[in-house]
Amino acid sequence: MYARVLVFWLLLLALGSGAAAWAQQTAPLNPAAPPLQAAPPALLPDSGRRATPAPLRPARPVVLQLAVEAADRPVVRPYRYRSALPDSLAALREVRTLVLALQANSYLTASADELRWHHDTLRVQLYVGEKFRWARLRNGNLGDGLLTRAGYREKLFYEQPLRPQEWAKLQENVLHEAENQGYPFATIGLDSVALRGADVEGRVVLRRGPAIVFDSLQIVGKNKTRARFLTKYLQIEPNQPFSQQRIQEAARRLRQLSYLRLKAEPEVRFARGRARVFFLLEDRTANQFDAIVGVLPNPNPGIGQKRIQVTGDVTINLRNIGGGGKGVGVQWRKLDASSQLLDAQYVHPAFFGTPLELNGSFNLLKQNDLFLTARPRLQLVYPMAQAGRLAFFVEWRSSRLIDTTLKRATVLPENIDSRFTSYGLDYSWNTLDDPYFPRRGLLASGQASIGTKRISKNPDVNEALYAGLALRSTQVSLGLRVERYFRVGQGGVLLTRLRGEALVNQRLFLNDLFRLGGLATLRGFNELNYYASQYAVGTAEFRQFTGPDAYVFLFVDQAYLRRDLPATRLPHDTPTGLGAGLSFRTGAGQFQFVYALGRDRQQRFALNSGKIHFGITSRF
């Protein structure tokens, strides 16, 4: 009987059944146990009416008593179980949980041999049995590489306790590797099983089944996206070995595209050794036109200036041009009366028919009448197999002074003429469930770059002021951004975000520093109000959705800023912004209204210094 039980278990495992399914057959039920609930009411044969059910027996506490052989008591002692249960069903479940725990810890023949009820006491005769172990688990016909990737190590299955969960996990890993290498119908089992006392020896055998390759990618639904582009973008090429992981990754990547909506999970049809993948897609209105107006108080109005400043932000984004996934974007912002910012970007996915994506961007900043900074950037992006994207970029930064008062300077100006060329890596990870209105998921990115900064002597500045200044130096830039979205209750979403950057150089100037402040970075303050060589901004924002694309929100932004400049009066600051807003869809587009208050070392929370931002985002 002892050997028959073990052989039956091994046969079940060889057929690929899970350890949990086997465990459900090991704990016998005692027919002498009291009923847990009344039987369902039966129909009367003559009238079809239901018979009056017998009254339910009220649940009463049950005491659980275990009878274990003296030699097995040290084994059972570490297993915690409750001796006082609220009812009979809970008592039986407690016994079952204990038996399963013993079986999972290599006591494969453990069982509750006898269950006796005496009033409100359940007495159980528990049999523990021997602790089984692997004498040796050998590789049958699997390649060493496949077993290694599946987590097999010979020492884990050589004279080690035999735990069903570990064997089941190994089976799952091997099958997972097989289905990602072109064998989705593979099965795994044990062969040449030998039992010597409590030692088990066997061979792992994989039956691969027919080899499957991808046939083609089919798009179902009305949309303008070309199948050839999606084939390259999703990396599902004809005649490549079938991979279930690649299909799952394709679905995730499609959900992140702002111009497509995946309406159902991908469907795969197999025929004659080939797999055809079907995607049910529809176009989304992703082309964007934004016009946002900001009303800000002017804290120090000059002669002829108004007490209120009106700022602007205009954005145009065109996505999926020609059905090939290409995108063009332009953004212009008026920061104050004499400062402007221009951003432009071009995205070319599946560059020259490869999985690579080519991005180009250009940034131009005119800061009052002080300086003009241009920053073009070119990067090549490689989508990773999972949810990541790795990019290599090169960036050129040129800053030129336009100040007309430089000839009268007696000390070196706080801004400088400089050129900076940097090379770096950028990695991002995106699991958001929606690109516009995410409810859950993680967005993380980090970048690092290094390059050489060259300072140019301005002809309007006395050359003697440059004495002792290194005109050529190494500069390092670091950046990090992490966002996490959590569902809270019915329609609630909690956003937590941390972002920061650091600039390292032996001599920094004001126009070298990062700029932050305003709606996109630190709400409650003017646009690009702060200069910082290092900063970190933490955000907590709660959104209560009242519809698919309508919500109200509360937020708080907490920042730490540091400015490493010579003779800086305030080298660091901790500004705080808090406020509320709402966003909803109208016939003209997505309307957003934000009211924020800010506090730092120079200002306190005050209603008369609040910042109001409102605008409409129109997608077509």
C-alpha positions as CSV (number, residue, x, y, z in Angstrom):
1,M,0.0,0.0,0.0
2,Y,2.9,2.4,0.9
3,A,4.6,1.9,-2.5
4,R,1.3,2.1,-4.4
5,V,0.5,5.5,-3.0
6,L,3.9,6.9,-3.9
7,V,3.8,5.4,-7.5
8,F,0.3,6.8,-8.0
9,W,1.6,10.3,-6.9
10,L,4.6,10.1,-9.2
11,L,2.4,9.1,-12.2
12,L,0.2,12.1,-11.5
13,L,3.3,14.4,-11.5
14,A,4.6,12.7,-14.7
15,L,1.4,13.6,-16.4
16,G,1.9,17.3,-15.5
17,S,-0.8,17.6,-12.8
18,G,-0.1,20.2,-10.2
19,A,0.8,19.5,-6.6
20,A,-2.3,21.2,-5.3
21,A,-4.6,19.0,-7.4
22,W,-2.9,15.9,-6.0
23,A,-3.0,17.2,-2.5
24,Q,-6.8,17.6,-2.7
25,Q,-7.1,13.8,-3.0
26,T,-5.0,12.9,0.1
27,A,-7.1,14.1,3.0
28,P,-10.0,11.6,3.5
29,L,-13.3,12.7,4.9
30,N,-14.9,10.8,7.7
31,P,-18.6,9.8,6.9
32,A,-19.2,9.7,10.7
33,A,-18.6,13.5,11.0
34,P,-21.7,15.6,11.8
35,P,-23.4,17.4,8.9
36,L,-22.1,20.9,8.2
37,Q,-25.3,22.2,6.9
38,A,-28.8,21.0,6.0
39,A,-29.3,19.3,2.7
40,P,-30.9,21.5,-0.1
41,P,-34.7,21.3,-0.2
42,A,-36.1,18.7,-2.5
43,L,-39.0,19.1,-4.9
44,L,-42.2,17.2,-4.1
45,P,-42.8,14.7,-6.9
46,D,-46.6,15.3,-7.2
47,S,-46.9,19.1,-7.0
48,G,-43.5,20.6,-7.8
49,R,-43.5,22.5,-4.5
50,R,-40.5,22.6,-2.4
51,A,-40.4,20.6,0.8
52,T,-39.9,22.6,4.0
53,P,-36.2,22.4,4.8
54,A,-35.0,21.0,8.1
55,P,-33.8,23.8,10.5
56,L,-30.1,24.4,10.2
57,R,-28.0,23.2,13.1
58,P,-26.5,26.2,14.9
59,A,-22.7,26.6,14.6
60,R,-20.9,25.8,17.8
61,P,-17.2,26.0,18.7
62,V,-15.2,22.9,18.1
63,V,-12.1,21.6,20.0
64,L,-9.5,19.9,17.8
65,Q,-7.4,17.1,19.4
66,L,-4.5,15.4,17.5
67,A,-3.3,11.9,18.3
68,V,0.3,11.4,17.0
69,E,2.7,8.6,17.6
70,A,5.5,9.5,20.0
71,A,8.2,9.3,17.4
72,D,6.3,11.8,15.2
73,R,5.6,14.4,17.9
74,P,8.9,16.4,17.3
75,V,8.0,16.6,13.6
76,V,4.5,17.9,14.2
77,R,5.5,20.4,16.9
78,P,6.8,23.2,14.6
79,Y,3.5,23.2,12.7
80,R,1.1,25.7,14.2
81,Y,-2.5,24.8,14.2
82,R,-5.5,26.1,16.1
83,S,-7.0,23.8,18.7
84,A,-10.2,25.9,19.1
85,L,-12.3,26.5,16.0
86,P,-15.6,28.4,15.5
87,D,-17.4,25.5,13.8
88,S,-17.0,22.0,12.4
89,L,-16.2,23.1,8.8
90,A,-13.3,25.3,10.1
91,A,-12.1,22.2,12.1
92,L,-12.0,20.0,9.0
93,R,-10.2,22.8,7.1
94,E,-7.6,23.1,9.8
95,V,-6.9,19.3,9.6
96,R,-6.6,19.5,5.9
97,T,-4.2,22.5,6.0
98,L,-2.0,20.6,8.5
99,V,-1.9,17.5,6.3
100,L,-1.1,19.5,3.2
101,A,1.7,21.4,5.0
102,L,3.3,18.0,6.0
103,Q,3.0,16.7,2.4
104,A,4.6,19.9,1.1
105,N,7.5,19.4,3.4
106,S,8.4,16.0,2.0
107,Y,6.1,13.9,4.2
108,L,4.3,12.6,1.1
109,T,2.2,9.9,2.8
110,A,1.0,12.0,5.7
111,S,-2.8,11.7,6.2
112,A,-5.6,12.0,8.7
113,D,-6.4,8.3,9.1
114,E,-9.2,8.5,11.6
115,L,-11.6,11.3,12.5
116,R,-14.0,10.9,15.5
117,W,-16.5,13.3,16.8
118,H,-17.4,13.4,20.5
119,H,-19.9,16.1,21.3
120,D,-18.0,19.3,20.3
121,T,-14.6,17.7,20.0
122,L,-12.9,16.4,16.9
123,R,-10.3,13.7,17.6
124,V,-7.9,13.0,14.7
125,Q,-5.4,10.2,14.4
126,L,-2.6,11.8,12.4
127,Y,-0.1,9.7,10.4
128,V,3.1,11.4,9.5
129,G,5.2,8.8,7.8
130,E,8.7,9.0,6.4
131,K,10.3,12.1,4.9
132,F,11.0,11.4,1.2
133,R,14.0,12.8,-0.6
134,W,15.5,12.9,-4.1
135,A,18.2,10.4,-4.4
136,R,18.9,11.9,-7.8
137,L,17.0,13.7,-10.5
138,R,18.8,13.3,-13.8
139,N,18.5,15.1,-17.1
140,G,16.8,12.9,-19.6
141,N,16.5,14.5,-23.0
142,L,16.6,18.2,-22.1
143,G,19.5,20.3,-23.2
144,D,21.6,21.6,-20.4
145,G,20.9,25.2,-21.5
146,L,17.1,24.7,-21.2
147,L,17.4,23.1,-17.8
148,T,19.7,25.9,-16.6
149,R,17.3,28.6,-17.7
150,A,14.4,26.8,-16.1
151,G,16.2,26.9,-12.7
152,Y,17.5,23.3,-12.5
153,R,20.6,22.7,-10.5
154,E,21.7,19.1,-9.9
155,K,22.6,19.9,-6.3
156,L,19.0,21.0,-5.6
157,F,17.7,17.5,-6.5
158,Y,20.6,15.3,-5.2
159,E,20.0,13.8,-1.7
160,Q,17.6,16.7,-0.9
161,P,14.1,16.6,0.6
162,L,11.4,15.9,-2.1
163,R,9.0,18.9,-2.0
164,P,6.2,18.7,-4.5
165,Q,6.1,22.5,-5.0
166,E,9.8,22.5,-6.2
167,W,9.1,19.8,-8.7
168,A,5.9,21.5,-9.9
169,K,7.8,24.8,-10.3
170,L,10.5,23.1,-12.3
171,Q,7.9,21.6,-14.6
172,E,6.3,25.1,-15.1
173,N,9.7,26.7,-15.9
174,V,10.7,24.0,-18.4
175,L,7.3,24.3,-20.2
176,H,7.6,28.1,-20.2
177,E,11.0,27.9,-21.8
178,A,9.8,25.4,-24.4
179,E,6.7,27.4,-25.4
180,N,9.0,30.5,-25.9
181,Q,11.3,28.5,-28.2
182,G,8.7,27.2,-30.7
183,Y,7.1,24.3,-28.8
184,P,3.8,25.4,-27.3
185,F,2.4,21.9,-27.1
186,A,5.3,20.4,-25.1
187,T,4.7,18.1,-22.1
188,I,7.1,17.1,-19.3
189,G,7.2,14.1,-17.0
190,L,9.4,11.6,-15.1
191,D,10.9,8.5,-16.6
192,S,12.8,5.5,-15.1
193,V,11.4,6.1,-11.6
194,A,13.0,4.1,-8.9
195,L,12.0,3.9,-5.2
196,R,14.5,2.7,-2.6
197,G,12.9,3.1,0.8
198,A,12.2,6.8,1.0
199,D,14.6,7.8,-1.7
200,V,13.3,8.6,-5.2
201,E,15.4,8.6,-8.4
202,G,14.2,9.5,-11.9
203,R,14.9,11.3,-15.2
204,V,13.3,14.5,-16.5
205,V,11.9,13.9,-20.0
206,L,10.4,16.5,-22.3
207,R,8.1,15.6,-25.1
208,R,8.4,18.7,-27.3
209,G,5.6,18.1,-29.8
210,P,5.5,19.7,-33.2
211,A,7.7,22.8,-33.8
212,I,5.7,25.9,-34.5
213,V,6.8,29.1,-36.3
214,F,5.0,32.4,-36.7
215,D,3.0,32.8,-39.9
216,S,1.8,36.4,-40.1
217,L,0.2,39.2,-38.1
218,Q,-3.4,40.0,-38.9
219,I,-5.2,43.3,-37.9
220,V,-8.9,43.0,-37.3
221,G,-10.9,46.3,-37.2
222,K,-10.9,49.6,-39.0
223,N,-7.7,51.5,-38.5
224,K,-5.0,53.1,-40.6
225,T,-2.0,51.4,-39.0
226,R,0.0,49.3,-41.4
227,A,0.5,45.6,-40.6
228,R,4.1,45.9,-41.8
229,F,4.9,48.5,-39.2
230,L,3.3,46.5,-36.4
231,T,5.3,43.4,-37.5
232,K,8.5,45.3,-37.0
233,Y,7.4,47.2,-33.9
234,L,6.1,44.1,-32.1
235,Q,9.0,41.9,-33.3
236,I,6.7,39.1,-34.6
237,E,8.4,38.1,-37.8
238,P,7.2,35.3,-40.1
239,N,9.2,32.0,-39.9
240,Q,10.5,32.9,-36.4
241,P,10.0,30.3,-33.7
242,F,6.7,30.7,-31.8
243,S,7.0,32.6,-28.5
244,Q,4.1,33.0,-26.1
245,Q,6.1,35.6,-24.2
246,R,6.4,37.7,-27.3
247,I,2.7,37.7,-27.8
248,Q,2.1,38.8,-24.2
249,E,4.7,41.5,-24.6
250,A,3.0,42.6,-27.9
251,A,-0.3,43.2,-26.1
252,R,1.4,45.2,-23.4
253,R,3.2,47.4,-25.9
254,L,0.1,48.0,-27.9
255,R,-1.7,49.3,-24.8
256,Q,1.0,51.9,-24.4
257,L,0.5,53.3,-27.9
258,S,-1.5,56.5,-27.6
259,Y,-3.0,56.2,-31.1
260,L,-4.3,52.6,-30.9
261,R,-6.7,50.7,-28.6
262,L,-6.4,47.0,-28.1
263,K,-10.0,45.8,-27.7
264,A,-9.3,42.2,-26.8
265,E,-6.5,39.9,-26.0
266,P,-4.5,38.6,-29.0
267,E,-5.8,35.4,-30.5
268,V,-3.5,32.7,-31.9
269,R,-4.6,30.1,-34.5
270,F,-2.4,27.1,-35.2
271,A,-2.4,25.2,-38.5
272,R,0.2,23.0,-40.2
273,G,3.0,24.0,-37.9
274,R,2.4,27.7,-38.2
275,A,0.8,30.3,-35.8
276,R,-1.2,33.2,-37.1
277,V,-1.7,36.1,-34.6
278,F,-4.9,38.2,-34.7
279,F,-5.1,41.7,-33.0
280,L,-8.4,43.4,-32.6
281,L,-7.5,47.1,-32.9
282,E,-9.2,50.5,-33.3
283,D,-7.8,54.0,-33.8
284,R,-7.8,56.5,-31.0
285,T,-8.0,60.2,-31.3
286,A,-4.3,60.9,-30.5
287,N,-3.4,64.0,-32.5
288,Q,-3.2,66.8,-30.0
289,F,-3.7,70.5,-29.9
290,D,-3.3,72.3,-26.5
291,A,-3.8,75.9,-25.6
292,I,-3.3,76.8,-22.0
293,V,-3.4,80.3,-20.5
294,G,-1.8,81.1,-17.1
295,V,-2.7,84.1,-15.0
296,L,0.1,85.0,-12.5
297,P,0.6,87.9,-10.2
298,N,3.6,90.1,-10.9
299,P,5.3,90.5,-7.5
300,N,7.6,93.4,-8.6
301,P,5.9,95.3,-11.4
302,G,8.2,97.9,-13.1
303,I,7.4,101.1,-14.8
304,G,4.8,100.5,-17.4
305,Q,4.2,96.9,-16.4
306,K,1.0,95.4,-15.2
307,R,0.4,93.7,-11.8
308,I,-0.8,90.6,-13.6
309,Q,1.2,88.5,-16.0
310,V,-0.5,86.4,-18.7
311,T,1.5,83.4,-19.9
312,G,0.8,80.9,-22.6
313,D,1.4,77.3,-23.7
314,V,0.6,76.0,-27.2
315,T,1.3,72.4,-28.1
316,I,0.7,70.5,-31.4
317,N,1.4,66.7,-31.6
318,L,0.8,64.6,-34.7
319,R,1.0,60.8,-34.1
320,N,0.9,57.7,-36.3
321,I,1.6,59.7,-39.5
322,G,0.8,57.6,-42.5
323,G,0.0,54.6,-40.4
324,G,3.7,54.0,-39.7
325,G,3.9,55.2,-36.1
326,K,5.9,58.3,-36.8
327,G,5.2,61.4,-34.7
328,V,6.0,65.1,-34.8
329,G,5.5,67.5,-31.9
330,V,6.0,71.3,-31.3
331,Q,5.5,73.2,-28.1
332,W,5.8,76.9,-27.5
333,R,5.6,78.5,-24.1
334,K,5.7,82.1,-23.0
335,L,7.0,82.0,-19.4
336,D,6.8,85.7,-18.6
337,A,6.8,89.1,-20.3
338,S,10.2,88.5,-22.0
339,S,11.0,84.8,-21.7
340,Q,10.0,82.1,-24.2
341,L,10.6,78.4,-24.6
342,L,10.4,76.2,-27.8
343,D,10.4,72.4,-27.9
344,A,10.3,70.3,-31.0
345,Q,10.4,66.4,-31.4
346,Y,10.4,63.8,-34.1
347,V,9.9,60.1,-33.5
348,H,10.6,57.4,-36.1
349,P,9.9,53.8,-34.9
350,A,11.0,50.7,-36.8
351,F,13.9,52.6,-38.2
352,F,15.0,51.1,-41.6
353,G,12.8,48.0,-40.8
354,T,14.6,47.2,-37.5
355,P,13.1,47.2,-34.0
356,L,15.1,50.4,-33.3
357,E,13.4,53.7,-32.8
358,L,15.1,57.0,-33.8
359,N,14.2,60.2,-31.8
360,G,15.3,63.7,-32.4
361,S,14.5,66.8,-30.2
362,F,15.3,70.5,-30.1
363,N,15.0,72.9,-27.2
364,L,15.4,76.7,-27.3
365,L,15.2,78.9,-24.3
366,K,15.3,82.7,-24.3
367,Q,15.6,84.0,-20.7
368,N,14.7,87.7,-20.6
369,D,17.5,89.7,-22.1
370,L,20.2,87.6,-20.4
371,F,21.0,84.5,-22.5
372,L,19.8,82.2,-25.3
373,T,20.3,78.4,-24.9
374,A,19.8,75.8,-27.6
375,R,19.9,72.1,-26.9
376,P,19.5,69.6,-29.8
377,R,19.4,65.8,-28.9
378,L,19.6,62.6,-31.0
379,Q,18.9,59.2,-29.5
380,L,18.5,55.6,-30.6
381,V,16.0,53.5,-28.7
382,Y,15.9,49.7,-28.4
383,P,12.7,48.1,-27.0
384,M,13.6,45.4,-24.5
385,A,11.8,42.0,-24.4
386,Q,9.8,42.9,-21.3
387,A,8.5,46.4,-20.5
388,G,11.8,48.3,-20.8
389,R,13.4,50.6,-23.3
390,L,17.1,51.2,-23.6
391,A,18.3,54.4,-25.4
392,F,21.7,55.7,-26.3
393,F,21.8,59.5,-26.9
394,V,24.1,62.3,-27.8
395,E,23.2,65.9,-26.8
396,W,24.7,69.2,-27.7
397,R,24.1,72.3,-25.5
398,S,25.1,75.8,-26.5
399,S,24.4,78.9,-24.4
400,R,25.1,82.4,-25.6
401,L,24.9,85.7,-23.6
402,I,22.7,88.5,-25.0
403,D,23.1,90.8,-22.0
404,T,24.0,94.4,-23.2
405,T,25.5,95.4,-19.9
406,L,28.5,93.1,-19.9
407,K,31.0,95.8,-20.8
408,R,30.5,97.4,-17.5
409,A,31.0,94.2,-15.5
410,T,33.8,94.2,-12.9
411,V,33.4,90.6,-11.9
412,L,32.7,87.4,-13.9
413,P,29.0,87.3,-14.8
414,E,26.8,84.7,-13.2
415,N,25.9,83.5,-16.7
416,I,28.5,82.3,-19.2
417,D,29.1,81.5,-22.9
418,S,29.5,77.7,-23.1
419,R,29.2,74.6,-25.2
420,F,28.6,71.1,-23.8
421,T,28.6,67.8,-25.7
422,S,27.5,64.7,-23.7
423,Y,26.9,61.0,-24.4
424,G,24.7,58.9,-22.2
425,L,22.3,56.1,-21.6
426,D,18.6,56.2,-20.8
427,Y,16.5,53.3,-19.5
428,S,12.7,53.4,-18.9
429,W,10.2,50.9,-17.6
430,N,6.5,51.3,-18.3
431,T,3.6,49.1,-17.1
432,L,0.8,51.8,-17.1
433,D,-2.6,50.5,-18.2
434,D,-3.4,53.6,-20.1
435,P,-1.2,56.4,-21.6
436,Y,-3.7,59.2,-20.9
437,F,-5.6,58.3,-17.8
438,P,-3.7,55.5,-15.9
439,R,-5.4,53.8,-13.0
440,R,-2.6,51.4,-12.1
441,G,1.0,50.6,-13.1
442,L,4.6,51.8,-12.8
443,L,6.6,54.3,-14.8
444,A,10.3,54.5,-14.1
445,S,13.2,56.0,-15.9
446,G,16.8,56.9,-15.3
447,Q,19.5,58.4,-17.3
448,A,23.2,59.3,-17.0
449,S,25.5,61.2,-19.3
450,I,29.0,62.5,-19.3
451,G,30.8,65.0,-21.6
452,T,33.1,68.0,-21.9
453,K,32.1,71.5,-21.2
454,R,33.9,74.3,-23.0
455,I,33.7,77.9,-21.9
456,S,34.0,80.6,-24.6
457,K,35.3,84.1,-23.8
458,N,32.8,86.8,-24.5
459,P,34.3,89.7,-26.4
460,D,32.2,92.1,-24.3
461,V,33.6,90.8,-21.0
462,N,37.0,92.0,-19.8
463,E,39.4,89.1,-20.6
464,A,41.1,89.5,-17.2
465,L,38.0,88.3,-15.5
466,Y,38.5,84.8,-16.9
467,A,41.8,84.4,-15.1
468,G,42.0,81.2,-13.1
469,L,38.8,79.8,-14.7
470,A,39.1,76.3,-16.3
471,L,37.9,76.7,-19.9
472,R,37.5,73.0,-20.4
473,S,36.1,70.5,-17.8
474,T,34.2,67.2,-17.5
475,Q,30.6,67.4,-16.5
476,V,28.2,64.6,-15.4
477,S,24.4,64.7,-15.5
478,L,22.1,62.2,-13.7
479,G,18.3,61.9,-13.7
480,L,15.6,59.8,-12.1
481,R,11.8,59.6,-12.4
482,V,9.5,57.1,-10.7
483,E,5.7,57.1,-10.8
484,R,3.3,54.6,-9.3
485,Y,-0.5,54.5,-9.6
486,F,-2.7,52.7,-7.1
487,R,-6.4,52.1,-7.2
488,V,-8.2,53.4,-4.1
489,G,-11.9,52.4,-3.6
490,Q,-14.5,53.1,-6.2
491,G,-13.0,55.3,-8.9
492,G,-10.1,56.6,-6.8
493,V,-6.5,56.6,-8.0
494,L,-3.5,57.6,-5.9
495,L,-0.4,58.9,-7.7
496,T,3.0,58.9,-6.0
497,R,5.9,60.3,-7.9
498,L,9.6,61.1,-7.2
499,R,11.8,62.8,-9.7
500,G,15.2,64.5,-9.5
501,E,18.3,65.5,-11.4
502,A,21.9,66.3,-10.5
503,L,24.6,68.2,-12.3
504,V,28.2,67.7,-11.3
505,N,31.0,70.1,-12.4
506,Q,33.8,71.9,-10.7
507,R,32.4,75.4,-11.7
508,L,28.8,75.9,-12.6
509,F,27.1,79.0,-13.8
510,L,23.4,80.1,-13.6
511,N,22.6,79.2,-17.2
512,D,24.0,75.7,-16.8
513,L,21.5,74.8,-14.1
514,F,18.2,72.9,-14.3
515,R,15.0,74.9,-14.4
516,L,11.8,73.9,-12.6
517,G,8.6,75.4,-11.3
518,G,5.1,75.6,-12.8
519,L,2.4,73.2,-13.9
520,A,4.7,70.5,-15.2
521,T,7.2,70.3,-12.3
522,L,6.4,72.3,-9.2
523,R,2.9,73.7,-9.0
524,G,2.2,76.8,-7.0
525,F,5.1,78.7,-8.5
526,N,5.9,80.6,-11.7
527,E,7.0,78.7,-14.7
528,L,10.8,77.8,-14.5
529,N,11.0,80.0,-11.4
530,Y,13.9,78.0,-9.8
531,Y,17.5,77.3,-10.8
532,A,19.0,74.2,-9.3
533,S,22.1,72.1,-9.7
534,Q,20.5,69.2,-7.8
535,Y,16.8,68.8,-7.0
536,A,14.3,66.2,-5.9
537,V,10.5,66.7,-6.1
538,G,8.1,64.3,-4.4
539,T,4.4,64.3,-5.3
540,A,1.3,62.8,-3.8
541,E,-1.9,63.3,-5.8
542,F,-5.4,61.7,-5.3
543,R,-7.7,61.6,-8.2
544,Q,-11.4,60.7,-8.0
545,F,-12.7,59.7,-11.3
546,T,-16.3,60.5,-12.1
547,G,-16.1,59.1,-15.6
548,P,-13.6,57.4,-18.0
549,D,-11.8,60.7,-18.6
550,A,-13.2,63.0,-15.9
551,Y,-11.8,63.5,-12.4
552,V,-11.2,65.9,-9.6
553,F,-7.9,65.9,-7.7
554,L,-5.9,67.1,-4.7
555,F,-2.2,67.3,-4.7
556,V,0.9,68.2,-2.7
557,D,4.4,68.8,-4.2
558,Q,7.4,68.8,-1.9
559,A,10.8,69.7,-3.3
560,Y,14.4,70.0,-2.2
561,L,16.6,72.3,-4.3
562,R,20.3,73.0,-4.1
563,R,22.3,75.6,-6.1
564,D,26.1,75.1,-6.1
565,L,27.2,78.5,-7.2
566,P,29.9,80.8,-5.8
567,A,28.6,83.4,-3.3
568,T,25.1,82.0,-3.4
569,R,23.0,83.7,-0.7
570,L,20.4,80.8,-0.5
571,P,22.3,77.6,-1.5
572,H,19.2,75.4,-0.8
573,D,15.5,75.6,-0.4
574,T,12.5,73.4,0.3
575,P,9.5,74.8,-1.5
576,T,6.0,73.2,-1.1
577,G,3.1,73.4,-3.4
578,L,-0.4,72.2,-2.8
579,G,-3.8,72.7,-4.4
580,A,-6.7,71.2,-6.3
581,G,-8.1,70.9,-9.7
582,L,-10.5,69.2,-12.1
583,S,-10.4,67.8,-15.6
584,F,-13.3,66.7,-17.8
585,R,-14.1,66.3,-21.5
586,T,-16.1,68.9,-23.4
587,G,-17.2,69.1,-27.0
588,A,-14.1,71.2,-27.7
589,G,-11.6,68.9,-25.9
590,Q,-10.3,68.0,-22.4
591,F,-10.7,71.0,-20.1
592,Q,-8.4,71.3,-17.1
593,F,-8.4,73.8,-14.2
594,V,-5.8,73.9,-11.5
595,Y,-5.5,76.2,-8.5
596,A,-2.2,76.0,-6.5
597,L,-0.5,77.7,-3.6
598,G,3.2,77.8,-3.0
599,R,5.5,78.3,0.0
600,D,9.3,78.7,0.2
601,R,11.8,80.7,2.1
602,Q,10.7,84.0,0.5
603,Q,6.9,83.5,0.5
604,R,4.2,81.9,2.6
605,F,0.9,80.3,1.7
606,A,-1.3,83.2,0.7
607,L,-4.5,83.3,-1.4
608,N,-3.3,86.5,-3.2
609,S,-0.2,84.6,-4.5
610,G,-2.1,81.6,-5.8
611,K,-1.5,80.3,-9.3
612,I,-4.4,79.5,-11.7
613,H,-3.9,77.4,-14.8
614,F,-6.7,76.4,-17.1
615,G,-6.9,75.3,-20.7
616,I,-8.3,72.9,-23.3
617,T,-6.6,69.9,-24.8
618,S,-8.2,69.0,-28.1
619,R,-7.5,65.6,-29.7
620,F,-8.4,64.8,-33.3
